[in-house]
């Protein structure tokens, strides 16, 4: 059997991009971020300096390939999502239309 025929009969499964691995500290920061806390509040809760929180943010932005220009947009999106009902903003991801 020609090589081309064998390859067409044995398709490989589609590949999906691997999710970045987060450190335990990055997971704690992510949890606090999703609760709507700012970096200063996170630093107090975690008993670390604000520069430590920023360090973890930079690492997560790098891991998820989020360029610096989008950092503020991400924060705004999270705040708008948190207060979406107050502003009357629907969220398709939450099933709200």
C-alpha positions, -999 to +999 in steps of 0.1 A: +000+000+000+015+034-009+025+056+020+000+083+011-029+059+013-018+047+048-017+083+060-051+092+047-066+061+065-050+070+098-059+106+105-043+120+136-066+137+162-068+174+160-044+193+182-055+219+206-031+245+221-019+235+255-031+256+284-003+273+303+005+259+336+000+283+365+019+282+397+000+280+430+006+317+436-007+326+401-038+305+408-044+325+441-039+358+422-063+346+395-089+337+421-087+371+437-088+388+403-120+370+394-135+382+427-129+418+415-100+427+438-074+452+428-037+446+431-034+465+464-061+444+480-045+412+467-012+422+482-028+427+516-047+394+515-016+374+504+007+393+527+031+402+499+042+435+484+023+450+455+054+444+434+050+407+441+014+408+427+026+427+396+053+401+391+027+373+390+005+393+367+034+399+343+041+361+343+005+353+336+003+378+308+034+363+293+021+327+297-012+336+280+005+358+254-014+389+264+005+420+252+009+449+276-015+471+256-044+448+265-037+447+303-060+476+310-087+462+286-086+429+305-092+446+338-120+468+323-136+437+308-135+419+342-150+449+360-177+453+334-185+416+336-187+418+374-212+448+372-229+438+340-264+437+355-261+472+369-251+485+334-275+463+315-247+445+296-256+410+286-231+382+288-234+354+262-209+333+281-232+333+311-262+326+289-276+361+294-290+379+264 
